[in-house]
C-alpha cells in the first residue's frame, strides 16, 4: 500500500464536471492497471474511491506524479510516502 493523493483534473463525461480539482487522500492498494478500476482507501474514514476501468497510465522517468486516465476521468496521483509494507519491514530490521 502507498499513501497517495489523487486529484481529478478532467472529467470526460458529457455532464457537468463534478469533483474536478478535489483531492482524494488515502492508500493505493496496487498500481493502476489498464482494464481494471483504481481503488483508493481513504483515511481515516475507511471509505474507498473506486474509478471506472483504467485506459492508460502516463508518467515520466523520475517524476513524483503519474497520470491515470479512466473511462470517465483523468487523475494526477502524487505519492506522499514510502509503501507501508516497506516502512514496516525497515522498522523491524532496526530493532536488532
C-alpha positions in Angstrom: 0.0 0.0 0.0 1.2 3.5 -0.8 0.0 6.8 0.7 -1.3 8.9 -2.2 -3.3 11.9 -3.1 -5.4 11.7 -6.3 -6.7 14.9 -7.9 -9.3 14.7 -10.7 -8.0 17.0 -13.4 -10.5 16.3 -16.1 -14.0 14.8 -16.4 -14.6 13.0 -19.7 -18.4 12.6 -19.3 -20.8 14.9 -21.0 -22.5 16.0 -17.8 -21.3 18.9 -15.7 -17.7 18.5 -14.4 -18.3 17.5 -10.8 -15.4 16.9 -8.5 -12.7 18.3 -10.7 -9.9 19.6 -8.6 -11.0 17.9 -5.5 -8.2 15.8 -3.9 -8.8 12.3 -2.6 -6.2 11.2 0.0 -5.7 7.6 1.1 -3.9 4.4 0.3 -3.5 3.0 -3.2 -3.6 -0.8 -2.8 -2.0 -1.6 -6.2 -0.5 0.3 -9.1 -3.2 1.3 -11.6 -3.6 -1.4 -14.3 -5.2 -1.0 -17.7 -8.7 -2.6 -17.8 -9.2 -2.6 -14.0 -10.7 0.1 -11.7 -8.4 2.0 -9.5 -9.2 1.7 -5.7 -8.0 4.3 -3.1 -8.9 3.5 0.5 -9.5 6.9 2.2 -8.2 7.5 5.7 -9.3 7.9 8.4 -12.9 7.4 7.3 -12.4 3.9 5.8 -14.4 4.8 2.7 -13.0 4.0 -0.7 -12.9 5.6 -4.1 -13.4 3.2 -7.0 -12.9 4.5 -10.5 -14.1 3.2 -13.9 -11.6 0.9 -15.7 -8.2 2.5 -16.4 -7.5 3.3 -20.1 -3.8 4.3 -19.7 -1.2 5.3 -17.2 1.3 8.1 -18.1 4.5 9.1 -16.2 7.9 10.5 -16.8 11.1 8.8 -15.5 11.9 10.2 -12.1 8.7 12.3 -11.8 6.9 12.3 -8.5 3.5 12.3 -10.2 1.7 9.9 -12.5 -1.4 10.5 -14.6 -4.2 7.9 -14.8 -6.9 8.1 -17.5 -10.0 6.1 -16.8 -13.1 5.8 -18.9 -14.7 8.9 -17.3 -11.9 11.0 -15.9 -8.2 11.8 -15.7 -6.4 11.8 -12.3 -3.0 13.1 -11.1 -1.5 10.8 -8.5 1.0 12.3 -6.1 2.8 9.7 -3.9 3.3 11.1 -0.3 5.3 8.4 1.4 7.1 5.0 1.0 4.9 1.9 0.8 3.6 0.8 4.2 5.0 -2.7 3.8 8.5 -1.4 3.2 8.2 1.0 6.1 7.1 -1.8 8.4 10.0 -4.0 7.2 12.6 -1.4 7.8 11.3 -0.7 11.4 11.6 -4.4 12.3 15.2 -4.6 10.9 16.4 -1.7 13.0 15.3 -3.5 16.3 18.4 -5.8 16.3 
